[in-house]
Amino acid sequence: MAAVDQRVVTTPELAHAREALVEMLLGFWGDADDEGALAAAVLWEPGSPAAIAANLTVVGYSHASGLQELCASAVGATKFDVRKREVMIVELPAASAVRVHALRRSSPRDDHSDLLIDVVEHWIPVPGTADVLVLKASTPCLEVADELGIAFDDIAGTLAFRPTPSEGI
């Protein structure tokens, strides 16, 4: 809340939206915590005619299969998906990864009151382990989703795995 209050000081036109911003941010952090996120970040910028919002969450899980199996499991739609997912293998500096692009509803019901969310995920196998790191980026701002997708790809391209001190000895 202190960060929002400081932002309101520097951008007074946000004062009327303070409570909504705090609620949105707390909701995002709660979702990230529920997913066991290793890291999470939010972008929210006022704009015209609407604000630009984006979320980035990093989660990890175990997956003993290889890249092709990851790719096959990424194709499966969820009850939130609006259309067929775009799934491809991409080369990142850290490792080969599975890139998933999806358009999802904010809730499983299809009553046309849901928010549509553009999602880009990078499923990155951690070298030498059965673990997968997933960078999950999303935005409800469909008019800038392609540009944000490029930014999310660039962020995934900055990931690097470094050996722990015990591995280097």
C-alpha positions as CSV (number, residue, x, y, z in Angstrom):
1,M,0.0,0.0,0.0
2,A,2.9,2.3,0.7
3,A,4.1,1.9,-2.9
4,V,0.7,2.7,-4.3
5,D,0.5,5.8,-2.0
6,Q,3.9,7.0,-3.2
7,R,2.7,6.5,-6.8
8,V,-0.4,8.5,-6.1
9,V,1.9,11.3,-4.8
10,T,3.8,11.4,-8.1
11,T,0.7,10.7,-10.3
12,P,-2.2,12.5,-8.5
13,E,-4.7,11.5,-11.2
14,L,-4.5,7.9,-9.7
15,A,-5.9,9.1,-6.3
16,H,-9.4,8.1,-7.3
17,A,-8.3,4.6,-8.2
18,R,-6.1,4.0,-5.1
19,E,-8.4,1.4,-3.5
20,A,-8.9,-0.5,-6.8
21,L,-5.2,-0.6,-7.4
22,V,-4.4,-1.9,-3.9
23,E,-7.2,-4.5,-4.4
24,M,-5.8,-5.6,-7.8
25,L,-2.2,-5.8,-6.5
26,L,-3.2,-7.8,-3.4
27,G,-5.2,-10.1,-5.6
28,F,-2.3,-10.7,-7.9
29,W,0.1,-11.3,-5.1
30,G,-2.4,-13.7,-3.5
31,D,-2.7,-15.6,-6.8
32,A,1.1,-15.7,-7.1
33,D,1.4,-17.0,-3.5
34,D,-1.3,-19.7,-4.2
35,E,0.8,-20.9,-7.2
36,G,4.0,-21.0,-5.1
37,A,5.6,-18.3,-7.2
38,L,9.3,-17.9,-7.0
39,A,9.0,-14.3,-8.2
40,A,6.2,-12.1,-9.4
41,A,5.9,-8.6,-10.9
42,V,3.1,-6.3,-11.9
43,L,3.0,-3.4,-14.4
44,W,0.1,-1.0,-14.2
45,E,0.3,2.3,-16.1
46,P,-2.5,4.8,-16.6
47,G,-3.1,5.5,-20.3
48,S,-5.6,6.7,-22.8
49,P,-8.3,5.5,-23.2
50,A,-7.5,2.8,-20.6
51,A,-4.7,1.6,-18.3
52,I,-2.1,-0.9,-19.4
53,A,-1.7,-3.8,-17.1
54,A,0.6,-6.8,-17.2
55,N,1.6,-9.6,-14.8
56,L,4.7,-11.8,-14.7
57,T,5.0,-14.8,-12.5
58,V,7.8,-17.4,-12.2
59,V,6.9,-20.8,-10.8
60,G,8.7,-24.1,-10.7
61,Y,7.6,-27.7,-10.7
62,S,9.0,-31.2,-11.4
63,H,8.5,-32.8,-14.8
64,A,10.6,-35.8,-15.6
65,S,9.7,-35.8,-19.3
66,G,11.7,-34.2,-22.1
67,L,11.0,-31.2,-24.2
68,Q,8.7,-33.0,-26.7
69,E,6.6,-34.3,-23.8
70,L,6.4,-30.8,-22.3
71,C,5.3,-29.5,-25.7
72,A,2.6,-32.2,-26.0
73,S,1.3,-31.4,-22.5
74,A,1.2,-27.7,-23.3
75,V,-1.2,-28.2,-26.2
76,G,-4.1,-29.4,-23.9
77,A,-6.7,-26.7,-23.4
78,T,-8.1,-25.7,-20.0
79,K,-11.6,-24.7,-19.2
80,F,-10.4,-21.1,-19.3
81,D,-9.0,-21.2,-22.9
82,V,-11.0,-19.3,-25.5
83,R,-9.2,-20.7,-28.6
84,K,-6.6,-23.3,-29.5
85,R,-3.2,-22.6,-27.9
86,E,-0.2,-21.8,-30.0
87,V,2.6,-24.0,-28.8
88,M,6.2,-24.1,-30.2
89,I,9.7,-25.0,-29.1
90,V,11.9,-21.9,-28.9
91,E,15.6,-21.5,-28.3
92,L,16.5,-19.2,-25.4
93,P,20.0,-18.4,-24.2
94,A,19.3,-20.5,-21.0
95,A,17.9,-23.6,-22.8
96,S,15.4,-24.8,-25.3
97,A,11.9,-24.1,-24.1
98,V,8.3,-24.5,-24.9
99,R,6.5,-21.2,-25.6
100,V,2.7,-21.2,-25.1
101,H,0.4,-18.4,-26.3
102,A,-3.2,-18.6,-25.2
103,L,-6.3,-16.4,-24.9
104,R,-8.1,-17.2,-21.7
105,R,-11.3,-16.1,-19.9
106,S,-10.9,-14.8,-16.3
107,S,-13.3,-17.5,-15.0
108,P,-14.4,-20.9,-16.3
109,R,-18.0,-19.8,-17.1
110,D,-18.7,-18.5,-20.6
111,D,-21.2,-15.8,-19.8
112,H,-19.5,-13.0,-21.9
113,S,-18.9,-10.9,-18.7
114,D,-15.5,-12.4,-18.2
115,L,-12.3,-10.5,-18.8
116,L,-10.2,-11.9,-21.7
117,I,-6.6,-12.3,-20.9
118,D,-3.7,-12.8,-23.3
119,V,-1.1,-15.2,-21.9
120,V,2.5,-16.0,-22.9
121,E,4.3,-18.8,-21.0
122,H,7.8,-20.1,-21.4
123,W,8.3,-23.6,-20.0
124,I,12.0,-23.9,-19.5
125,P,13.6,-27.2,-18.4
126,V,16.3,-26.7,-15.7
127,P,19.5,-28.3,-17.0
128,G,20.6,-31.4,-15.2
129,T,17.3,-31.7,-13.2
130,A,13.7,-32.9,-13.6
131,D,12.5,-29.4,-12.8
132,V,10.8,-26.9,-15.1
133,L,10.7,-23.1,-14.6
134,V,7.6,-21.5,-16.0
135,L,7.5,-17.8,-16.8
136,K,3.9,-16.8,-17.0
137,A,3.1,-13.4,-18.4
138,S,-0.4,-12.1,-18.9
139,T,-2.4,-8.9,-19.8
140,P,-6.0,-8.1,-20.1
141,C,-5.0,-5.2,-22.5
142,L,-5.6,-7.0,-25.8
143,E,-4.9,-3.9,-27.9
144,V,-1.2,-4.0,-26.8
145,A,-0.9,-7.8,-26.2
146,D,1.3,-8.4,-29.2
147,E,3.8,-5.7,-28.1
148,L,3.7,-7.0,-24.5
149,G,4.2,-10.6,-25.9
150,I,7.4,-9.4,-27.5
151,A,8.5,-7.8,-24.2
152,F,7.7,-11.1,-22.4
153,D,9.8,-13.0,-24.9
154,D,12.6,-10.6,-24.3
155,I,12.4,-11.1,-20.6
156,A,12.5,-14.9,-21.0
157,G,15.6,-14.3,-23.1
158,T,17.4,-12.8,-20.2
159,L,17.1,-15.9,-18.0
160,A,20.3,-17.6,-17.1
161,F,21.0,-20.7,-15.0
162,R,24.2,-20.4,-13.0
163,P,25.9,-23.3,-11.2
164,T,25.6,-23.3,-7.4
165,P,29.0,-23.0,-5.6
166,S,28.9,-26.8,-4.7
167,E,28.6,-27.6,-8.4
168,G,31.7,-25.7,-9.3
169,I,33.9,-27.4,-6.8
